Amino acid sequence: MKLSRSTFIVLLIILNIILDQISKILVRLYVIPGSESSIIGDFFTLHNVENSGAFLGMGSDLNPTLRFVFLLALPILVLGYVTIHIIKNKELDKLSLIGFCCIVGGGIANVYDRIMYGSVTDFFHIDLGGVFKTGIFNFADMSVMFGLGLLLFASFKKGKETKNT
């Protein structure tokens, strides 16, 4: 059975949201707020942190009106626009389509948290001993970053194919 393109888009977005929300429910239930637990030594740790801002807490100190505009209204408009774009643009290659779906799914999951809880639950942290270190993040953030990576890869791939023809 072959899925229609629109069904594929909707299912991929929903899958991203479900994975993110299940992980956050588990963290809220079983991980003590503010705690830090080892997953793989000090390299990969589990936390339970509520982030009232955006990426790495940016915007958490904005006044409530600006925070509403930049962390809710604007993201909802952008996510809506991107969703319409990927549904209407039948020319998108498969990698770009998957990338956009991951970005939209992750974005919706974090916006949902901001609406329901006033903050986003973050819980993973990577520290490779000064070589590479992240802020605390969640599955939605990973989905967005993975989607961006796919878009970049698809763009480079398309650029190479254009050069070779």
CORNOR-V581601 format. One record per backbone hydrogen bond with DSSP energy under -0.5 kcal/mol. NH is the residue of the N-H (numbers start at 0). CO is the residue of the C=O. E is the energy in kcal/mol with one decimal. If there is no record, write none. Layout:
nh->NH co->CO e->E
nh->NH co->CO e->E
//
This chain:
nh->7 co->3 e->-2.5
nh->8 co->4 e->-2.3
nh->9 co->5 e->-2.5
nh->10 co->6 e->-2.8
nh->11 co->7 e->-2.4
nh->12 co->8 e->-2.3
nh->13 co->9 e->-2.7
nh->14 co->10 e->-2.7
nh->15 co->11 e->-1.9
nh->16 co->12 e->-2.1
nh->17 co->13 e->-3.0
nh->18 co->14 e->-2.6
nh->19 co->15 e->-2.0
nh->20 co->16 e->-2.9
nh->21 co->17 e->-2.8
nh->22 co->18 e->-2.0
nh->23 co->19 e->-2.2
nh->24 co->20 e->-2.4
nh->25 co->21 e->-2.4
nh->26 co->22 e->-2.2
nh->27 co->23 e->-2.8
nh->28 co->24 e->-2.2
nh->29 co->25 e->-2.8
nh->30 co->26 e->-2.3
nh->31 co->29 e->-0.5
nh->33 co->47 e->-2.9
nh->34 co->31 e->-2.3
nh->36 co->45 e->-2.8
nh->38 co->43 e->-2.5
nh->39 co->43 e->-2.2
nh->42 co->39 e->-1.3
nh->43 co->39 e->-1.5
nh->44 co->124 e->-2.5
nh->45 co->36 e->-3.3
nh->46 co->122 e->-2.8
nh->47 co->34 e->-0.6
nh->48 co->121 e->-2.6
nh->50 co->48 e->-0.6
nh->50 co->119 e->-3.2
nh->51 co->49 e->-0.7
nh->53 co->57 e->-3.4
nh->56 co->53 e->-2.5
nh->57 co->54 e->-1.9
nh->59 co->56 e->-2.0
nh->61 co->58 e->-1.5
nh->66 co->62 e->-2.7
nh->67 co->63 e->-2.2
nh->68 co->64 e->-2.3
nh->69 co->65 e->-3.0
nh->70 co->66 e->-2.5
nh->71 co->67 e->-1.5
nh->72 co->67 e->-2.6
nh->73 co->68 e->-2.9
nh->75 co->71 e->-2.4
nh->76 co->72 e->-2.3
nh->77 co->73 e->-2.7
nh->78 co->74 e->-3.0
nh->79 co->75 e->-2.2
nh->80 co->76 e->-2.5
nh->81 co->77 e->-2.9
nh->82 co->78 e->-2.3
nh->83 co->79 e->-2.4
nh->84 co->80 e->-2.5
nh->85 co->81 e->-2.6
nh->86 co->82 e->-1.8
nh->87 co->83 e->-2.6
nh->88 co->84 e->-2.8
nh->89 co->87 e->-1.4
nh->91 co->88 e->-1.1
nh->96 co->92 e->-2.4
nh->97 co->93 e->-2.6
nh->98 co->94 e->-2.6
nh->99 co->95 e->-2.9
nh->100 co->96 e->-2.2
nh->101 co->97 e->-2.4
nh->102 co->98 e->-2.2
nh->103 co->99 e->-2.8
nh->104 co->100 e->-2.9
nh->105 co->101 e->-2.6
nh->106 co->102 e->-2.5
nh->107 co->103 e->-2.9
nh->108 co->104 e->-2.2
nh->109 co->105 e->-2.0
nh->110 co->106 e->-2.4
nh->111 co->107 e->-2.9
nh->112 co->108 e->-1.7
nh->113 co->109 e->-2.1
nh->114 co->110 e->-2.3
nh->115 co->111 e->-3.0
nh->116 co->112 e->-3.3
nh->117 co->112 e->-0.9
nh->117 co->113 e->-0.9
nh->118 co->112 e->-0.8
nh->119 co->50 e->-2.6
nh->121 co->48 e->-3.1
nh->121 co->119 e->-0.6
nh->122 co->136 e->-2.5
nh->123 co->136 e->-3.2
nh->124 co->44 e->-1.6
nh->126 co->42 e->-2.6
nh->127 co->131 e->-3.8
nh->130 co->127 e->-1.3
nh->133 co->125 e->-2.7
nh->136 co->123 e->-2.5
nh->141 co->137 e->-2.0
nh->142 co->138 e->-2.7
nh->143 co->139 e->-2.5
nh->144 co->140 e->-2.6
nh->145 co->141 e->-2.8
nh->146 co->142 e->-2.7
nh->147 co->143 e->-2.5
nh->148 co->144 e->-2.4
nh->149 co->145 e->-2.5
nh->150 co->146 e->-2.4
nh->151 co->147 e->-2.4
nh->152 co->148 e->-2.7
nh->153 co->149 e->-3.0
nh->154 co->150 e->-2.2
nh->155 co->151 e->-2.6
nh->156 co->152 e->-2.7
nh->157 co->153 e->-2.5
nh->158 co->154 e->-2.4
nh->159 co->155 e->-2.4
nh->160 co->156 e->-2.2
nh->161 co->157 e->-2.2
nh->162 co->158 e->-1.9
nh->163 co->159 e->-2.0
nh->164 co->160 e->-0.5
nh->164 co->161 e->-0.7
//
